[in-house]
Amino acid sequence: MVDRDYLIEKPPGPGPLKQYLDLTVLPLLIDAAGAVEAVAERVAVQVRQRPIVGIGVAFGLGCGLALLGEGEQSRERRSVKA
């Protein structure tokens, strides 16, 4: 049976780490996701208006990723030689 003391007692609150994550980190991640979504929407609108922009962006991203991959491979080669 539920008595008066049970109703007055409050359960312990969340720990400090969970409270920090819930009040600080999570809102920042949500804001960042919203910003990324807004940028993606703007890019989609621009690509519909000017398709060459989309091709240029895709080409630029592809080249950038290829250069990053090449840099990591050359670092691995240098470490193997040493």
N, C-alpha and C positions, 0 to 999 in steps of 0.2 A: 504494500500500500504506500502511496506517495504521501509523505508528511511535510510539514512546514519547512523543516531544515533542508530537505531535498530541493524545494523550490527556491530557497534563498541562496543556496550555494551556486557559485558559478564555476563552470569547468575552467581549467587553466587555459590561458590564451596561447596563441602560437609561439613557437620559439623565436629568438631574435633573428636567426638566419632566414626562416620562412617569412617573417614579417618584413625583413629587408628586401627579399626577393619580390614579395607581393606588392610592396609599396614603392620600390625604386626601380628594380630591373624590369619587371613585367610591363609597367607603363612605357618605359623607354623602348622596349622591343615592339610593343603595339604601335607606338608612334612611328618607329622606323619602318615597320611593315606598311603602314598607311602612306608614308612618303614614297616608298618603293612602288606601291600600287598607283599612286598619283602620277609618278614619272612614267610608269608603264602605259598608263592610259593616254598621257600626252604623246608619247612616242607612237602609240597605235594610231592616234588621230593624225599625226604628222605623216605617218607612212601611208595612210589612206589618201592623203592629199598629194604627197610627193613620194612616190615609190622609190625613187633613186636614193632618198635619205635612208630608207630601210636597208637597201642593198649596201650602202656605204657603211652604215653602223654594223651590219653583220660582217662585212669584210674587215673592218677595223677590229672588231672583237676577235674574229678568227685569227688575224695576224698577231694581235696582242697575246692571245693564249698560246699560239705557236712559239712566240718568242720566249714566253715564260717557261714553257716546256723544254725548249732548247737550252735555256739557261740552267735548268735543273739537271738536264742530262750531261751538260759539259762539266758541271760541278761534280757529278758522280764519277765521270771519267777521270777528272783530275785527282780525286781522292783515291781511286783505284790505282793510278800510276804511282802515287806517292808511297 
